[in-house]
C-alpha cells in the first residue's frame, strides 16, 4: 500500500468519526475512494473522486478530505470542486473540507487554498514512520474546534 493510500485509510478510520465521538450523525457513511473509486463529484467534463467522502442517508456529500503528497497549483480546480460539493454545517460556516499534507507543507497548502478562495474546515499534516505508524496533526482549524485533534 502506498503512503498516500495508508494515510487515507488512517484518516478515514480515526477522524471520520473520531474515536468516541458522540456528535457524529448516525446516518453518515465514510467512503474511501482509494484504491477503488466509489463516490464521485461532478468535475470539469467528468468526475473527481475525493480521497474521503462522507455522505448522509440521502446520498448528499456532507464532508470530504483530500490527502496530498505535494502542494501543486495544478490541484486547485479539483480541490475547489470538492470543497464546493460539501456542506457548510460548521460553527463558522466554512465548507466541511479537510486537506492533509506531509509535515512541513502545511503553510503552503493553506496559502494555496486561501489564494484560490477555497473554503475549508482544516489543514492537517501527516507523518508516516518507517515502522508504519501514521500521525495526523492539526495545523489550522477554520471549522469546529472539536476537529482540532491529533490522531
KEDRENNU-874350 format. One record per atom (N, C-alpha, C): residue number from 1; x, y, z. Coordinates in steps of 0.2 Angstrom, whole numbers. Layout:
BEGIN
(NUM (X Y Z))
...
***
This chain:
BEGIN
(1 (4 -6 0))
(1 (0 0 0))
(1 (4 6 0))
(2 (3 11 -4))
(2 (7 17 -5))
(2 (6 21 2))
(3 (10 26 3))
(3 (9 30 9))
(3 (3 34 8))
(4 (1 37 2))
(4 (-5 40 1))
(4 (-11 36 3))
(5 (-11 30 1))
(5 (-17 26 2))
(5 (-17 24 10))
(6 (-11 23 13))
(6 (-11 22 20))
(6 (-14 28 24))
(7 (-12 34 22))
(7 (-14 40 26))
(7 (-22 40 25))
(8 (-24 39 19))
(8 (-31 40 18))
(8 (-35 35 22))
(9 (-33 29 22))
(9 (-36 24 27))
(9 (-36 26 34))
(10 (-30 28 36))
(10 (-29 30 43))
(10 (-34 36 45))
(11 (-34 41 41))
(11 (-38 47 42))
(11 (-46 45 42))
(12 (-48 41 37))
(12 (-55 38 37))
(12 (-57 35 43))
(13 (-52 30 46))
(13 (-53 26 52))
(13 (-53 30 58))
(14 (-49 35 59))
(14 (-48 38 65))
(14 (-51 45 66))
(15 (-53 48 60))
(15 (-56 55 61))
(15 (-63 56 58))
(16 (-66 51 55))
(16 (-72 51 52))
(16 (-76 46 54))
(17 (-79 45 60))
(17 (-78 49 65))
(17 (-72 48 70))
(18 (-71 53 74))
(18 (-66 52 80))
(18 (-68 46 84))
(19 (-63 43 87))
(19 (-65 38 92))
(19 (-69 41 98))
(20 (-75 38 99))
(20 (-79 40 105))
(20 (-83 46 103))
(21 (-83 49 97))
(21 (-87 55 95))
(21 (-94 53 96))
(22 (-98 57 100))
(22 (-105 56 101))
(22 (-109 61 96))
(23 (-106 66 93))
(23 (-110 70 89))
(23 (-110 68 82))
(24 (-107 63 80))
(24 (-107 60 73))
(24 (-114 58 71))
(25 (-117 61 66))
(25 (-124 59 64))
(25 (-124 51 63))
(26 (-129 48 65))
(26 (-130 41 64))
(26 (-130 39 57))
(27 (-133 43 52))
(27 (-134 41 45))
(27 (-128 43 41))
(28 (-122 46 44))
(28 (-116 47 40))
(28 (-112 41 38))
(29 (-110 40 32))
(29 (-106 34 30))
(29 (-100 37 27))
(30 (-94 34 29))
(30 (-87 36 27))
(30 (-86 32 21))
(31 (-84 35 15))
(31 (-82 31 9))
(31 (-75 33 8))
(32 (-71 28 6))
(32 (-64 29 5))
(32 (-64 27 -3))
(33 (-61 32 -7))
(33 (-61 31 -14))
(33 (-54 29 -17))
(34 (-50 26 -12))
(34 (-44 23 -14))
(34 (-43 16 -11))
(35 (-41 11 -14))
(35 (-38 11 -21))
(35 (-44 10 -26))
(36 (-50 9 -24))
(36 (-56 9 -29))
(36 (-60 15 -28))
(37 (-61 18 -33))
(37 (-66 24 -33))
(37 (-73 22 -32))
(38 (-77 25 -28))
(38 (-84 23 -26))
(38 (-88 29 -27))
(39 (-86 35 -24))
(39 (-91 40 -24))
(39 (-88 46 -27))
(40 (-91 49 -33))
(40 (-88 54 -37))
(40 (-92 61 -36))
(41 (-89 66 -38))
(41 (-92 73 -38))
(41 (-91 75 -45))
(42 (-96 79 -48))
(42 (-95 81 -55))
(42 (-89 86 -55))
(43 (-85 85 -60))
(43 (-79 89 -61))
(43 (-77 90 -68))
(44 (-76 96 -70))
(44 (-74 98 -77))
(44 (-79 94 -82))
(45 (-76 90 -86))
(45 (-80 86 -91))
(45 (-81 79 -89))
(46 (-81 78 -82))
(46 (-81 71 -80))
(46 (-83 71 -72))
(47 (-78 67 -69))
(47 (-79 66 -62))
(47 (-73 66 -58))
(48 (-73 68 -52))
(48 (-67 68 -47))
(48 (-69 64 -41))
(49 (-65 60 -39))
(49 (-66 55 -33))
(49 (-62 58 -27))
(50 (-65 62 -23))
(50 (-61 64 -17))
(50 (-58 58 -13))
(51 (-53 58 -10))
(51 (-50 53 -6))
(51 (-55 50 -1))
(52 (-58 55 3))
(52 (-63 53 8))
(52 (-69 57 7))
(53 (-75 53 6))
(53 (-81 56 6))
(53 (-86 54 11))
(54 (-89 59 14))
(54 (-94 57 20))
(54 (-101 59 17))
(55 (-105 54 17))
(55 (-112 55 14))
(55 (-117 54 19))
(56 (-123 57 19))
(56 (-129 55 23))
(56 (-133 50 20))
(57 (-139 48 23))
(57 (-143 43 21))
(57 (-147 45 14))
(58 (-147 52 13))
(58 (-150 54 6))
(58 (-145 53 1))
(59 (-138 52 2))
(59 (-133 52 -3))
(59 (-130 58 -4))
(60 (-132 64 0))
(60 (-129 70 0))
(60 (-122 70 3))
(61 (-117 73 -1))
(61 (-110 74 2))
(61 (-110 79 7))
(62 (-108 77 13))
(62 (-108 82 19))
(62 (-101 84 20))
(63 (-96 80 20))
(63 (-89 81 22))
(63 (-84 78 17))
(64 (-78 80 16))
(64 (-73 77 12))
(64 (-66 78 14))
(65 (-62 74 12))
(65 (-55 75 14))
(65 (-51 73 8))
(66 (-45 77 7))
(66 (-40 75 1))
(66 (-34 75 5))
(67 (-30 69 3))
(67 (-23 68 5))
(67 (-19 70 -1))
(68 (-14 75 0))
(68 (-10 77 -5))
(68 (-3 75 -3))
(69 (1 73 -8))
(69 (8 71 -7))
(69 (12 77 -8))
(70 (10 82 -12))
(70 (13 88 -14))
(70 (8 93 -14))
(71 (11 99 -13))
(71 (6 105 -14))
(71 (8 108 -21))
(72 (3 107 -26))
(72 (4 108 -33))
(72 (-2 113 -35))
(73 (-1 119 -38))
(73 (-6 123 -40))
(73 (-11 119 -45))
(74 (-8 114 -48))
(74 (-12 110 -53))
(74 (-18 107 -50))
(75 (-18 106 -43))
(75 (-24 103 -40))
(75 (-29 108 -38))
(76 (-28 114 -39))
(76 (-33 119 -36))
(76 (-40 118 -39))
(77 (-41 117 -45))
(77 (-48 116 -48))
(77 (-51 110 -45))
(78 (-48 104 -44))
(78 (-51 99 -40))
(78 (-52 100 -33))
(79 (-48 103 -30))
(79 (-49 105 -23))
(79 (-55 110 -22))
(80 (-56 114 -26))
(80 (-61 119 -26))
(80 (-68 115 -27))
(81 (-68 111 -32))
(81 (-74 107 -34))
(81 (-76 103 -28))
(82 (-71 100 -24))
(82 (-73 95 -18))
(82 (-76 100 -13))
(83 (-72 105 -12))
(83 (-74 110 -6))
(83 (-82 112 -8))
(84 (-83 114 -14))
(84 (-90 117 -15))
(84 (-95 112 -15))
(85 (-93 105 -15))
(85 (-98 100 -15))
(85 (-100 98 -8))
(86 (-96 100 -3))
(86 (-98 99 4))
(86 (-102 104 7))
(87 (-105 102 13))
(87 (-109 107 17))
(87 (-106 112 20))
(88 (-109 117 23))
(88 (-107 122 27))
(88 (-109 122 34))
(89 (-111 116 36))
(89 (-114 115 43))
(89 (-108 115 48))
(90 (-104 120 48))
(90 (-99 120 53))
(90 (-100 127 58))
(91 (-98 127 64))
(91 (-99 133 68))
(91 (-97 140 64))
(92 (-92 139 60))
(92 (-90 146 57))
(92 (-93 146 49))
(93 (-97 141 47))
(93 (-100 141 41))
(93 (-95 140 35))
(94 (-89 138 36))
(94 (-84 136 31))
(94 (-86 129 28))
(95 (-84 127 23))
(95 (-85 121 20))
(95 (-82 115 24))
(96 (-86 110 24))
(96 (-83 104 28))
(96 (-78 100 24))
(97 (-73 103 23))
(97 (-67 100 18))
(97 (-61 101 22))
(98 (-57 95 22))
(98 (-51 95 25))
(98 (-45 93 20))
(99 (-39 96 21))
(99 (-34 94 17))
(99 (-28 92 21))
(100 (-25 86 19))
(100 (-20 83 23))
(100 (-13 83 19))
(101 (-8 85 22))
(101 (-2 86 18))
(101 (4 83 22))
(102 (10 81 19))
(102 (16 79 23))
(102 (18 85 27))
(103 (20 83 33))
(103 (23 88 38))
(103 (28 93 35))
(104 (27 99 36))
(104 (32 104 33))
(104 (28 108 27))
(105 (23 105 24))
(105 (19 108 19))
(105 (13 111 21))
(106 (12 112 27))
(106 (5 115 29))
(106 (4 122 27))
(107 (9 126 28))
(107 (8 133 26))
(107 (7 134 19))
(108 (11 130 15))
(108 (10 130 8))
(108 (3 128 5))
(109 (0 123 9))
(109 (-6 121 7))
(109 (-12 126 9))
(110 (-11 129 15))
(110 (-15 134 17))
(110 (-15 140 12))
(111 (-9 142 10))
(111 (-9 148 5))
(111 (-12 146 -1))
(112 (-11 140 -4))
(112 (-14 138 -10))
(112 (-22 138 -9))
(113 (-25 136 -4))
(113 (-32 136 -3))
(113 (-34 143 -2))
(114 (-31 147 2))
(114 (-33 154 3))
(114 (-32 158 -3))
(115 (-27 157 -7))
(115 (-26 161 -13))
(115 (-31 160 -18))
(116 (-34 153 -18))
(116 (-39 151 -23))
(116 (-46 152 -20))
(117 (-46 155 -14))
(117 (-53 157 -11))
(117 (-57 150 -10))
(118 (-53 145 -8))
(118 (-56 138 -7))
(118 (-58 138 0))
(119 (-64 137 2))
(119 (-67 136 9))
(119 (-65 129 12))
(120 (-62 129 18))
(120 (-60 123 21))
(120 (-61 123 28))
(121 (-62 118 31))
(121 (-63 117 39))
(121 (-56 116 42))
(122 (-51 113 38))
(122 (-45 112 42))
(122 (-39 110 37))
(123 (-33 112 39))
(123 (-27 109 35))
(123 (-24 105 40))
(124 (-22 99 39))
(124 (-18 95 43))
(124 (-12 92 40))
(125 (-7 90 44))
(125 (-1 87 42))
(125 (-1 80 44))
(126 (3 76 41))
(126 (4 69 42))
(126 (11 67 42))
(127 (13 62 46))
(127 (19 59 47))
(127 (19 52 46))
(128 (22 49 42))
(128 (22 41 41))
(128 (29 39 43))
(129 (29 34 48))
(129 (36 32 51))
(129 (38 26 47))
(130 (44 24 47))
(130 (47 18 44))
(130 (43 12 47))
(131 (41 12 53))
(131 (38 6 56))
(131 (30 6 54))
(132 (28 11 50))
(132 (21 10 48))
(132 (16 14 52))
(133 (18 18 57))
(133 (13 22 60))
(133 (12 28 57))
(134 (6 31 58))
(134 (4 37 55))
(134 (1 42 60))
(135 (4 48 60))
(135 (1 53 65))
(135 (-1 59 61))
(136 (-7 61 63))
(136 (-11 67 60))
(136 (-11 73 65))
(137 (-8 78 63))
(137 (-8 84 67))
(137 (-12 90 64))
(138 (-16 94 68))
(138 (-19 99 65))
(138 (-14 105 64))
(139 (-16 109 59))
(139 (-12 115 58))
(139 (-16 121 58))
(140 (-21 121 55))
(140 (-26 127 55))
(140 (-33 124 55))
(141 (-37 126 60))
(141 (-44 124 60))
(141 (-49 130 59))
(142 (-52 130 54))
(142 (-57 135 52))
(142 (-64 133 54))
(143 (-65 127 55))
(143 (-72 125 56))
(143 (-73 124 64))
(144 (-75 118 66))
(144 (-76 116 73))
(144 (-70 115 77))
(145 (-69 118 82))
(145 (-63 116 87))
(145 (-63 109 89))
(146 (-68 105 89))
(146 (-68 98 90))
(146 (-64 95 85))
(147 (-63 97 79))
(147 (-59 94 74))
(147 (-52 95 75))
(148 (-50 99 80))
(148 (-43 101 81))
(148 (-40 96 85))
(149 (-40 90 83))
(149 (-37 84 87))
(149 (-31 81 83))
(150 (-26 79 87))
(150 (-21 75 84))
(150 (-23 67 84))
(151 (-22 63 79))
(151 (-24 56 79))
(151 (-18 52 77))
***
